[in-house]
């Protein structure tokens, strides 16, 4: 899990979210990626590098084999691998297993949550703001002045968005469309659908699942 000193550093989150573009390096994250254990055998691994220029989310199986399931950069990103409820349940479960507040994994994973409607995006943004409030790092004024997501500030942009979640056997849920920007596609033979769906099936349903 993320070192708590970094987790409680507001500047860290500003850099991680690319809201602050300054000259920095976190060599400790280059040397040791962030592990988010989901079950006894399986973890999500977040490789940020030392400068957050390429942030990769990987699935680590019980034998230590890593498979990239999403990445985010500022050029050819494919971050959208999680649905809203999956993000919520993964955040709760990894928080419970590592003994950290839920807001830490939730904010680490938020960039990987895909949306295909204004209501879904509003729910993701609202959940993210709740997690920031729970962190205690931000004042009420800072949260009130938080920049709006472009797709919520400019609703007409939805007319151009071609991204949708759909359930397709035998893969389960897939994210598709010209703007899907997702490896979780029925057309991608390298996505580990079997392992991924087993992980989702093992998530605790409902409940608090961890500290907030």
Order of alpha helices (4+ residues) and beta strands (2+ residues): alpha-alpha-alpha-beta-beta-beta-beta-alpha-alpha-alpha-alpha-alpha-beta-beta-alpha
